[in-house]
Amino acid sequence: MNSNIVNEVTASQLKSDIIDFSSGDTVKVFVRIIENKKERLQAFEGVVMQRRGS
């Protein structure tokens, strides 16, 4: 019962337009950082070493 509710909520929040990537690819990830009342995007770029979980 509880797992069904969790799965429904989680499924509605998953993105379906994620680009396929694998280990060895270079990716750039943007993270939203909130400091006090200001908000900014911080970019991180690097090489994918390993994918886990899916």
JOFENCOR-V931043 format. One record per residue. N is the residue number from 1. RES is the residue in one small letter. SS is DSSP state (H for helix, E for strand, L for the rest). D_CENTER is the distance of its C-alpha to the mean C-alpha in Angstrom with 1 decimal. Layout:
# JOFENCOR-V931043
N;RES;SS;D_CENTER / N;RES;SS;D_CENTER
This chain:
# JOFENCOR-V931043
1;m;L;27.2 / 2;n;H;24.5 / 3;s;H;22.1 / 4;n;H;22.7 / 5;i;H;21.8 / 6;v;H;18.5 / 7;n;H;17.7 / 8;e;H;18.6 / 9;v;H;16.6 / 10;t;H;13.4 / 11;a;H;14.1 / 12;s;H;14.6 / 13;q;H;11.2 / 14;l;L;9.3 / 15;k;L;8.8 / 16;s;L;11.6 / 17;d;L;11.6 / 18;i;L;9.0 / 19;i;L;11.3 / 20;d;L;12.7 / 21;f;L;12.7 / 22;s;L;14.5 / 23;s;L;15.9 / 24;g;L;17.9 / 25;d;L;15.9 / 26;t;E;15.3 / 27;v;E;12.0 / 28;k;E;11.5 / 29;v;E;8.4 / 30;f;E;9.4 / 31;v;E;9.3 / 32;r;E;11.5 / 33;i;E;14.4 / 34;i;E;17.3 / 35;e;E;20.6 / 36;n;L;23.6 / 37;k;L;23.6 / 38;k;E;21.9 / 39;e;E;18.3 / 40;r;E;17.0 / 41;l;E;14.2 / 42;q;E;14.0 / 43;a;E;13.2 / 44;f;E;12.7 / 45;e;E;13.9 / 46;g;E;14.7 / 47;v;E;15.5 / 48;v;L;13.5 / 49;m;L;15.9 / 50;q;L;14.7 / 51;r;L;12.2 / 52;r;L;12.6 / 53;g;L;12.3 / 54;s;L;12.7
